[in-house]
Structures are given as C-alpha cells and as structure tokens.
Amino acid sequence: MNKKEKEALKNEIGYKNVMTKRIGGWARKAFVVCLIMCAVAYWGFSGLEDSFLSVPDVVRDVAKWIALVVAIVSGIFAIMSFLSFRNSKKHVLALIETLHKN
C-alpha cells in the first residue's frame, strides 16, 4: 500500500469507528425505552392500584396497548442495533488489521 491508500484507509477506519459508537448509543437507548415501555405495559395489564396515583381505566387501557406496541418495536430495534454494532466492530477491527499488515 502506498501512502495515499493508507491515509484513505485511516480516514475510513475513523469514520466507521464514529458510526459504530453512534450505533451502540442507539442500541442502549432503544433497550432503555423497551424496558420502560414493558414496565408501563405490565402496569396496564396487571391492574395494579396505587393509592398515590388514581388513573381511570380508559387511560390505563390506552396506555397499556400503546406501551405494548412501542415495547415490541423498540425491542426489535434494540436487537437489530446490537447486531449491527457487533458486526460493525468486527469490520473496524478487520480494517485495522489490514492496515497493520501493510
């Protein structure tokens, strides 16, 4: 590899490393949203009564279905983001290995 190709590979590694970190952040945020929505869905379906917070049954019914749908969607997104993060890390490490070989 000549100097120009090495510099291009270094720039590509830097860019892909930034994108990998961003995907990892998305995966964490989607997992947290999934956990919160699962808790809201559990609260809605279980019928827990709290003397501190009185919520009408109509609001509880709407909240439990919305939370269930959002939990499923964010769970799927979290899994896909995690898989993408893992594959992206492997790809960046392979690029670094290629750079060190030459």
TAKA-V788923 format. One record per backbone hydrogen bond with DSSP energy under -1.0 kcal/mol. CO is the residue of the C=O (numbers start at 1). NH is the residue of the N-H. Records with the same first field share a line. If there is no record, write none. Layout:
CO=NH / NH
This chain:
2=6
3=7
4=8
5=9
6=10
7=11
8=12
9=13
10=14
11=15
12=16
13=17
14=18
15=19
16=20
17=21
18=22
19=23
20=24
21=25
22=26
23=27
24=28
25=29
26=30
27=31
28=32
29=33
30=34
31=35
32=36
33=37
34=38
35=39
36=40
37=41
38=42
39=43
40=44
41=45
42=46
43=47
56=60
57=61
58=62
59=63
60=64
61=65
62=66
63=67
64=68
65=69
66=70
67=71
68=72
69=73
70=74
71=75
72=76
73=77
74=78
75=79
76=80
77=81
78=82
79=83
80=84
81=85
82=86
83=87
84=88
85=89
86=90
87=91
88=92
89=93
90=94
91=95
92=96
93=97
94=98
95=99
96=100
97=101
98=102
